[in-house]
Structures are given as C-alpha cells and as structure tokens.
Amino acid sequence: MRLRCIAAAAVLLAGLAATGCGSVAADPEPGSASGGKQLFTEKCGSCHTLADAGTKGVIGPDLDQAFGNVRDQGYDESTIRDVVRGQIAYPTSEPVTGEPGMPANLVTGDAAADVAAYVASVAGLPVKGGGGEAAPPSDPKQFFVQTCGSCHTLADAGTSGTIGPNLDQLEPPLDAAIEQITNGGGGMPAFGDQLSEEQIRALAEYVVRATGG
C-alpha cells in the first residue's frame, strides 16, 4: 500500500507537469480550505482516506500517505494544491493497475479550488483540533447522498456515481445490502466500524426501498 501511494503521488506530480494541468490549478483565487472540507467529505471521502476529514475510502489513494511522501520530498502546499486541482480536472489512470481513475470534474470552479486548498492544507499532516469524523446524519437518504453518491447511481437520491454498481439496476435485496454496507468489499469500504447496526439497517432499507424492493 505504501508503494502504491508513493506511485500515485509520483504520477500526479509528473502528470501535472506533462499535461499542463498547472494551468488549471494556478488559479489566481487559491480557494478556501474551510469551505473545501465538507465538499471533500461529500464528494471524495467514499473513495479516499484523509484523517482530517475522518474518511476511510479505499478505492483511491490514501491521501495522507501519498502527500505525506510528497511533503517529505520538499514540495510545498501550493504545489500540492495545484496537483489536486489538476487531478480533479484531468484524472489519471490508477498508477499501479492502469484501471480508469475517478470521474473528471466531480467538483468544478470555486468548489474544485476549495477542495484542492483543503486537501493541500491537511493531507499528510497531524490532525488538528476540530478534525475527525462527523456524526452520521440521522436521515439515511442524506447519508447516502453525502457518502455513497460519488460512487453509486441511485435515481431517488439524485446521484450518478459510476465507480460502484448502478443500484437502480442492481436492485440489491435487504440482507445483501446490509452485508455490503457492514463489511464492504469489491473496492467499497466497510462501514461496520462507523455506523451502528440500526444506522446500517436504515441505510440498507432506504436503498432497497428506493430501488423498488
């Protein structure tokens, strides 16, 4: 995993220079790190681990490991911000397997600048006071939108993620949904250590109900 994250960071840095992504990232408005945290959690956290945001996604690189190594090599925060902003606009293939990376432009404009500023301000650094994982929302639909929507398509939630299965087509039964949410698998993180059994069941029931089950 450490080698994979180093490779990911190296590819990001090389890709930025090679593709001209810096012209996107070098925005005169550097973005708001405080505004980017919620956006990151909602749009990126289901795929990426980032300690300050309390996210534990395993589909994409662990950003603390990747950018911790980048910082150790002497790159400053502004360079990391440019790398993240360029990657949002021009995602690269997964550096080890060559599989497609994240969808392009999950966030755009000022929102993308805010996410880049936030990641650059915290990735690979000790978590400061006030960081960590937010409490799950009581509404399972809201939780799905915030945590699952960037990976899954679900018409009822208005999400169109393409990394994981299209749930409208999959129509998972309740037991299978509970098992998958609890234990993860197939690239999806497990939520058994983040949500109570009641919260997991409520989320699974929402998905089943939303897909016509």
Backbone as numpy.savetxt, mean C-alpha at the origin, in Angstrom:
# Nx Ny Nz CAx CAy CAz Cx Cy Cz
14.11 -11.83 2.00 13.28 -10.63 2.00 14.16 -9.38 2.00
15.25 -9.38 2.78 16.12 -8.23 2.80 16.72 -7.98 1.42
17.17 -9.06 0.76 17.72 -8.91 -0.59 16.67 -8.38 -1.55
15.45 -8.87 -1.40 14.38 -8.43 -2.28 14.13 -6.93 -2.12
14.13 -6.43 -0.88 13.87 -5.02 -0.64 15.02 -4.14 -1.11
16.26 -4.61 -0.94 17.40 -3.87 -1.47 17.28 -3.77 -2.98
16.92 -4.90 -3.60 16.76 -4.89 -5.06 15.67 -3.94 -5.48
14.57 -3.93 -4.72 13.46 -3.03 -5.05 13.91 -1.59 -5.00
14.64 -1.22 -3.94 15.10 0.16 -3.81 16.07 0.52 -4.93
16.95 -0.41 -5.26 17.91 -0.14 -6.33 17.21 0.07 -7.66
16.20 -0.76 -7.93 15.45 -0.61 -9.18 14.72 0.72 -9.20
14.15 1.12 -8.08 13.45 2.40 -8.03 14.39 3.55 -8.34
15.56 3.54 -7.75 16.52 4.62 -7.96 17.03 4.63 -9.38
17.34 3.45 -9.90 17.83 3.37 -11.27 16.74 3.78 -12.26
15.52 3.32 -11.99 14.43 3.64 -12.89 14.13 5.12 -12.92
14.25 5.78 -11.79 14.01 7.21 -11.74 14.95 7.96 -12.66
16.21 7.58 -12.61 17.19 8.25 -13.45 17.02 7.90 -14.92
16.68 6.64 -15.19 16.65 6.18 -16.57 15.42 6.63 -17.33
14.29 6.76 -16.62 13.04 7.04 -17.31 12.62 8.49 -17.24
13.36 9.30 -16.50 12.98 10.70 -16.39 11.85 10.93 -15.42
11.62 9.98 -14.51 10.53 10.15 -13.55 10.78 11.33 -12.64
12.02 11.74 -12.52 12.32 12.89 -11.68 11.61 14.13 -12.15
11.29 14.19 -13.46 10.59 15.37 -13.95 9.18 15.42 -13.39
8.61 14.25 -13.05 7.31 14.24 -12.39 7.47 14.56 -10.92
8.50 13.94 -10.32 8.67 14.08 -8.87 9.17 15.46 -8.49
9.94 16.10 -9.35 10.53 17.37 -8.99 9.50 18.49 -9.13
8.45 18.37 -8.35 7.36 19.32 -8.35 7.75 20.50 -7.47
7.46 21.73 -7.88 7.79 22.85 -7.01 7.07 22.78 -5.68
5.92 22.08 -5.62 5.21 21.87 -4.37 5.57 20.49 -3.85
6.36 20.39 -2.77 6.84 19.09 -2.33 5.79 18.21 -1.68
4.62 18.73 -1.38 3.59 17.90 -0.78 3.57 18.02 0.73
2.49 17.53 1.32 2.28 17.59 2.76 2.38 16.19 3.36
3.39 15.98 4.19 3.56 14.66 4.81 2.38 14.34 5.72
1.87 15.34 6.43 0.75 15.07 7.34 -0.50 14.68 6.56
-0.71 15.28 5.41 -1.85 14.91 4.59 -1.69 13.58 3.89
-0.44 13.15 3.70 -0.18 11.92 2.96 -0.38 10.65 3.76
-0.37 10.74 5.09 -0.44 9.52 5.90 -1.75 8.78 5.69
-2.88 9.48 5.78 -4.16 8.82 5.60 -4.30 8.28 4.19
-3.84 9.04 3.20 -3.91 8.58 1.81 -3.08 7.31 1.64
-1.89 7.29 2.22 -1.05 6.09 2.12 -1.75 4.90 2.74
-2.30 5.09 3.93 -2.96 3.98 4.62 -4.11 3.43 3.79
-4.90 4.33 3.19 -6.07 3.91 2.43 -5.71 3.27 1.10
-4.72 3.86 0.40 -4.45 3.46 -0.97 -3.30 2.46 -1.11
-2.36 2.48 -0.17 -1.13 1.72 -0.34 -0.87 0.69 0.75
-1.52 0.87 1.91 -1.18 0.05 3.07 -1.49 -1.41 2.94
-2.46 -1.77 2.10 -2.77 -3.19 1.96 -1.69 -3.94 1.19
-0.81 -3.21 0.51 0.28 -3.85 -0.25 1.65 -3.65 0.38
1.84 -2.59 1.17 3.17 -2.25 1.68 3.22 -2.21 3.21
4.32 -2.68 3.75 4.61 -2.48 5.17 5.27 -1.13 5.37
4.75 -0.36 6.33 5.35 0.91 6.73 5.01 1.12 8.19
6.01 1.08 9.06 5.77 1.06 10.50 4.99 2.27 10.98
5.34 3.46 10.50 4.68 4.66 10.99 3.19 4.65 10.69
2.79 4.07 9.57 1.38 4.00 9.20 0.68 2.81 9.82
1.44 1.89 10.43 0.85 0.70 11.00 0.36 -0.29 9.98
0.91 -0.24 8.76 0.45 -1.15 7.70 1.41 -2.33 7.56
0.86 -3.47 7.12 1.65 -4.71 7.08 1.46 -5.46 5.77
1.22 -4.74 4.69 1.05 -5.39 3.41 2.31 -6.12 2.97
2.12 -7.22 2.25 3.27 -8.03 1.83 3.31 -8.22 0.32
2.38 -7.59 -0.40 2.39 -7.74 -1.86 3.53 -6.95 -2.48
3.71 -5.72 -2.02 4.81 -4.88 -2.49 5.96 -4.87 -1.50
7.05 -4.15 -1.83 8.21 -4.11 -0.94 7.88 -3.53 0.43
8.59 -4.00 1.45 8.57 -3.41 2.79 9.31 -2.07 2.67
8.60 -0.96 2.78 9.20 0.35 2.52 10.20 0.75 3.58
10.04 0.27 4.81 11.03 0.57 5.84 12.37 -0.08 5.51
12.33 -1.32 5.08 13.58 -2.00 4.73 14.19 -1.40 3.47
13.34 -1.18 2.47 13.86 -0.69 1.19 14.50 0.69 1.35
13.78 1.61 1.97 14.31 2.97 2.06 15.26 3.15 3.24
15.23 2.23 4.21 16.27 2.24 5.23 17.62 1.98 4.60
17.68 1.04 3.67 18.93 0.78 2.96 19.33 1.95 2.07
18.33 2.60 1.47 18.61 3.77 0.64 19.22 4.88 1.49
18.67 5.11 2.68 19.22 6.14 3.58 20.66 5.78 3.99
20.88 4.49 4.23 22.23 4.06 4.62 23.25 4.35 3.52
22.78 4.38 2.26 23.68 4.67 1.15 23.89 6.17 0.95
23.25 6.98 1.78 23.50 8.41 1.74 22.49 9.24 0.98
21.39 8.62 0.51 20.37 9.39 -0.19 19.54 10.19 0.81
19.19 11.42 0.44 18.45 12.26 1.38 16.94 12.15 1.15
16.20 12.85 2.00 14.74 12.74 1.97 14.14 13.22 0.65
14.71 14.27 0.08 14.16 14.78 -1.17 14.31 13.78 -2.30
15.41 13.03 -2.29 15.60 12.00 -3.32 14.60 10.87 -3.14
14.37 10.46 -1.90 13.38 9.41 -1.63 12.00 9.89 -2.06
11.69 11.14 -1.78 10.39 11.68 -2.20 10.23 11.61 -3.72
11.29 11.98 -4.44 11.23 11.94 -5.90 11.06 10.50 -6.41
11.74 9.56 -5.76 11.63 8.15 -6.16 10.19 7.67 -5.98
9.61 7.96 -4.82 8.25 7.51 -4.55 7.28 8.16 -5.53
7.44 9.46 -5.77 6.53 10.16 -6.70 6.66 9.59 -8.11
7.88 9.29 -8.53 8.06 8.70 -9.84 7.48 7.31 -9.93
7.61 6.53 -8.85 7.07 5.17 -8.86 5.55 5.17 -8.90
4.93 6.14 -8.26 3.46 6.24 -8.31 3.01 6.46 -9.76
3.72 7.33 -10.47 3.33 7.65 -11.85 3.75 6.59 -12.84
4.92 5.98 -12.61 5.48 5.02 -13.56 5.93 3.77 -12.82
4.99 2.92 -12.39 5.39 1.73 -11.63 6.30 0.81 -12.46
7.27 0.20 -11.78 8.15 -0.76 -12.42 7.66 -2.17 -12.15
8.15 -3.13 -12.92 7.86 -4.52 -12.64 8.52 -4.92 -11.34
7.99 -5.97 -10.72 8.57 -6.50 -9.49 10.02 -6.89 -9.78
11.00 -6.34 -9.00 12.41 -6.46 -9.38 12.99 -7.85 -9.32
12.38 -8.77 -8.59 12.93 -10.12 -8.49 12.22 -11.08 -9.45
10.87 -11.06 -9.44 10.12 -12.00 -10.26 9.81 -11.46 -11.65
9.86 -10.14 -11.83 9.51 -9.54 -13.11 8.02 -9.43 -13.32
7.21 -9.77 -12.31 5.76 -9.65 -12.43 5.35 -8.18 -12.42
4.16 -7.87 -13.00 3.71 -6.48 -13.01 3.64 -5.90 -11.61
3.95 -4.62 -11.49 3.90 -3.96 -10.20 2.53 -3.37 -9.94
2.50 -2.34 -9.10 1.22 -1.74 -8.73 0.63 -0.97 -9.91
-0.68 -0.75 -9.90 -1.30 0.03 -10.97 -0.76 1.47 -10.96
-0.69 2.08 -12.13 -0.21 3.46 -12.23 -1.24 4.42 -11.66
-0.73 5.48 -11.03 -1.56 6.61 -10.59 -2.71 6.20 -9.68
-2.39 5.41 -8.64 -3.38 5.14 -7.61 -3.82 6.45 -6.96
-2.88 7.38 -6.87 -3.18 8.75 -6.46 -2.51 9.68 -7.46
-3.06 10.85 -7.65 -2.52 11.78 -8.65 -2.43 13.18 -8.07
-1.72 14.05 -8.78 -1.66 15.46 -8.43 -1.15 15.71 -7.02
-1.85 16.60 -6.30 -1.43 16.95 -4.94 -1.46 15.73 -4.02
-2.41 14.82 -4.23 -2.49 13.62 -3.39 -1.24 12.77 -3.55
-0.76 12.61 -4.78 0.47 11.84 -5.01 1.66 12.53 -4.37
1.72 13.84 -4.47 2.81 14.58 -3.84 2.78 14.41 -2.32
1.57 14.39 -1.74 1.45 14.22 -0.29 1.90 12.83 0.14
1.51 11.79 -0.61 1.94 10.43 -0.27 3.45 10.31 -0.36
4.03 10.87 -1.41 5.49 10.80 -1.58 6.20 11.52 -0.44
5.68 12.68 -0.04 6.29 13.43 1.06 6.18 12.66 2.36
5.04 12.02 2.58 4.87 11.25 3.82 5.82 10.07 3.87
5.86 9.27 2.81 6.74 8.09 2.80 8.19 8.52 3.00
8.59 9.58 2.32 9.98 10.04 2.44 10.31 10.52 3.84
9.31 11.00 4.57 9.57 11.54 5.90 9.65 10.48 6.98
9.16 9.24 6.70 9.10 8.23 7.76 9.72 6.89 7.40
9.81 6.54 6.12 10.25 5.20 5.75 11.68 4.93 6.21
11.87 3.83 6.89 13.21 3.46 7.34 13.68 4.17 8.58
12.82 4.96 9.20 13.17 5.71 10.41 12.41 5.17 11.61
12.92 5.37 12.83 12.16 4.94 14.01 10.79 5.63 14.05
9.79 4.89 14.50 8.43 5.45 14.57 8.39 6.51 15.66
7.87 7.68 15.30 7.75 8.78 16.25 6.44 8.67 17.01
6.29 9.46 18.03 5.04 9.50 18.77 3.89 9.85 17.86
2.77 9.16 18.05 1.61 9.42 17.21 1.53 8.52 16.01
2.56 7.72 15.75 2.51 6.79 14.63 1.77 5.53 15.03
1.89 4.54 14.20 1.26 3.27 14.53 -0.09 3.10 13.89
-0.71 2.01 14.20 -1.91 1.58 13.50 -3.16 2.24 14.06
-3.98 2.75 13.19 -5.24 3.34 13.61 -6.24 2.22 13.92
-7.20 2.54 14.79 -8.23 1.56 15.12 -9.08 1.27 13.89
-9.44 0.01 13.68 -10.28 -0.31 12.53 -11.63 0.40 12.64
-12.18 0.91 11.55 -13.50 1.55 11.61 -14.57 0.53 11.95
-15.64 0.99 12.60 -16.71 0.09 13.00 -17.54 -0.36 11.81
-17.54 0.40 10.74 -18.30 0.08 9.54 -17.46 -0.83 8.64
-17.87 -2.10 8.42 -17.04 -3.00 7.60 -16.88 -2.51 6.17
-17.89 -1.83 5.63 -17.76 -1.30 4.27 -16.67 -0.24 4.22
-16.63 0.65 5.21 -15.59 1.67 5.26 -14.22 1.03 5.39
-14.12 -0.01 6.23 -12.84 -0.69 6.39 -12.41 -1.34 5.08
-13.35 -1.95 4.38 -13.02 -2.56 3.09 -12.48 -1.52 2.13
-13.16 -0.38 2.02 -12.73 0.66 1.10 -11.32 1.13 1.43
-11.05 1.34 2.72 -9.77 1.88 3.14 -8.63 0.87 3.02
-8.92 -0.39 3.34 -7.85 -1.37 3.49 -7.76 -2.36 2.35
-8.87 -2.64 1.71 -8.90 -3.71 0.70 -9.13 -3.20 -0.71
-9.66 -1.99 -0.83 -10.11 -1.50 -2.13 -9.02 -1.27 -3.15
-7.80 -1.00 -2.68 -6.72 -0.78 -3.64 -6.29 -2.08 -4.32
-6.69 -3.23 -3.76 -6.34 -4.53 -4.35 -7.52 -5.24 -5.00
-8.73 -4.94 -4.53 -9.90 -5.71 -4.99 -10.97 -4.82 -5.62
-11.60 -5.35 -6.65 -12.79 -4.73 -7.23 -14.01 -5.24 -6.48
-14.84 -4.30 -6.04 -16.11 -4.64 -5.41 -17.07 -3.49 -5.72
-18.07 -3.75 -6.53 -18.95 -2.70 -7.02 -19.65 -1.96 -5.89
-20.12 -2.68 -4.89 -20.86 -2.06 -3.79 -20.00 -1.04 -3.04
-18.69 -1.31 -2.97 -17.78 -0.41 -2.27 -17.21 0.67 -3.19
-17.47 0.55 -4.48 -16.94 1.52 -5.43 -15.45 1.40 -5.65
-14.88 0.20 -5.42 -13.44 0.00 -5.57 -13.15 -0.76 -6.86
-11.95 -0.55 -7.38 -11.59 -1.15 -8.66 -10.16 -1.67 -8.68
-9.67 -2.16 -7.54 -8.33 -2.73 -7.47 -8.20 -3.95 -8.36
-7.00 -4.13 -8.90 -6.75 -5.24 -9.82 -5.63 -6.17 -9.36
-5.07 -5.91 -8.19 -3.98 -6.76 -7.71 -4.52 -8.10 -7.22
-5.61 -8.07 -6.48 -6.25 -9.29 -6.00 -7.46 -9.64 -6.84
-8.15 -10.73 -6.51 -9.31 -11.17 -7.29 -10.43 -10.13 -7.31
-11.18 -10.12 -8.41 -12.40 -9.33 -8.51 -13.47 -10.06 -7.68
-13.87 -9.45 -6.58 -14.77 -10.15 -5.66 -16.18 -10.28 -6.22
-16.59 -9.37 -7.08 -17.89 -9.51 -7.72 -17.95 -10.77 -8.58
-16.83 -11.11 -9.18 -16.76 -12.33 -9.99 -16.52 -13.56 -9.13
-15.72 -13.42 -8.09 -15.37 -14.57 -7.24 -16.54 -15.04 -6.40
-17.33 -14.09 -5.86 -18.48 -14.40 -5.01 -18.10 -15.42 -3.92
-17.18 -15.06 -3.02 -16.71 -16.04 -2.04 -17.79 -16.40 -1.03
-17.85 -17.68 -0.62 -18.75 -18.07 0.47 -18.22 -17.54 1.79
-19.08 -17.49 2.80 -18.72 -16.87 4.07 -17.52 -17.54 4.73
-17.51 -18.85 4.82 -16.41 -19.54 5.50 -15.07 -19.25 4.80
-15.08 -19.23 3.47 -13.85 -18.96 2.72 -13.40 -17.53 2.94
-14.34 -16.59 3.00 -13.98 -15.20 3.22 -13.37 -15.00 4.60
-13.96 -15.63 5.62 -13.42 -15.53 6.98 -12.01 -16.11 7.04
-11.81 -17.27 6.43 -10.50 -17.91 6.41 -9.46 -17.03 5.73
-9.80 -16.44 4.60 -8.85 -15.63 3.84 -8.50 -14.35 4.59
-9.50 -13.69 5.17 -9.24 -12.46 5.92 -8.38 -12.75 7.14
-8.66 -13.86 7.80 -7.94 -14.19 9.03 -6.49 -14.56 8.76
-6.27 -15.44 7.79 -4.94 -16.03 7.60 -4.21 -15.53 6.37
-4.88 -14.80 5.49 -4.23 -14.30 4.29 -3.84 -15.43 3.36
-2.87 -15.13 2.49 -2.39 -16.12 1.54 -2.54 -15.64 0.12
-1.69 -16.15 -0.77 -1.74 -15.74 -2.16 -1.36 -14.29 -2.36
-0.51 -13.77 -1.48 -0.09 -12.38 -1.57 -0.87 -11.44 -0.67
-2.00 -11.90 -0.13 -2.81 -11.06 0.75 -2.32 -11.18 2.18
-2.17 -10.05 2.90 -1.74 -10.14 4.30 -2.84 -10.72 5.18
-2.44 -11.30 6.31 -3.40 -11.81 7.28 -3.85 -10.68 8.20
-5.13 -10.69 8.55 -5.67 -9.67 9.45 -6.07 -10.25 10.81
-5.71 -11.51 11.04 -6.07 -12.15 12.28 -5.46 -11.50 13.51
-4.31 -10.83 13.34 -3.67 -10.17 14.47 -4.02 -8.68 14.54
-4.85 -8.20 13.62 -5.24 -6.80 13.62 -6.71 -6.59 13.96
-7.54 -7.57 13.64 -8.97 -7.46 13.83 -9.46 -8.55 14.78
-10.52 -8.26 15.51 -11.13 -9.27 16.37 -11.93 -10.26 15.51
-12.31 -11.37 16.10 -13.11 -12.35 15.37 -14.43 -11.73 14.90
-15.00 -10.87 15.74 -16.26 -10.21 15.38 -16.07 -9.27 14.20
-14.95 -8.53 14.18 -14.68 -7.61 13.08 -14.42 -8.38 11.78
-13.68 -9.48 11.89 -13.42 -10.30 10.70 -14.72 -10.86 10.14
-15.57 -11.36 11.02 -16.83 -11.92 10.55 -17.71 -10.84 9.91
-17.72 -9.64 10.51 -18.52 -8.55 9.96 -18.01 -8.16 8.58
-16.69 -8.13 8.41 -16.11 -7.79 7.11 -16.43 -8.86 6.09
-16.30 -10.13 6.49 -16.60 -11.24 5.58 -18.08 -11.23 5.18
-18.95 -10.99 6.16 -20.38 -10.94 5.86 -20.70 -9.80 4.90
-20.01 -8.67 5.08 -20.23 -7.56 4.14 -19.85 -7.96 2.72
-18.69 -8.58 2.57 -18.23 -8.98 1.23 -19.21 -9.97 0.60
-19.64 -10.96 1.39 -20.59 -11.96 0.87 -21.91 -11.31 0.49
-22.40 -10.45 1.35 -23.68 -9.77 1.07 -23.55 -8.87 -0.15
-22.42 -8.16 -0.27 -22.22 -7.23 -1.38 -22.09 -7.94 -2.72
-21.68 -9.22 -2.68 -21.51 -9.97 -3.93 -22.70 -10.89 -4.20
-23.79 -10.68 -3.46 -25.01 -11.41 -3.75 -25.17 -12.72 -3.01
-24.29 -12.97 -2.03 -24.38 -14.23 -1.27 -25.35 -14.13 -0.12
